[in-house]
Amino acid sequence: MKTTKIIPTFKDENEEREFWEKNETLDYFDESKVKMIRFPNLKKTTKSISIRLPIDMIDALKVKANSMDVPYQSLIKMILQDGLFGKRA
């Protein structure tokens, strides 16, 4: 097991920047203190895309989404999610 070094106290950001430019971060990282955390309210970053679909398919999506009381774009995301990763829990 490696010994981790102690991070010194810096008088300002410039001193800290110089320190990290000359030192390896992993020498100051103690894996035994790592804790798993979750961010349940963190939203995934999204990106808009453009996709061409037949009009009848869009109409069917809108009808189905309306019956489920969800926006049709959300229904499309749900269908893609299911297709890529299996059914949602």
Helices and strands as residue ranges (DSSP letters): H 13-22, G 25-28, G 31-33, H 55-68, H 72-85
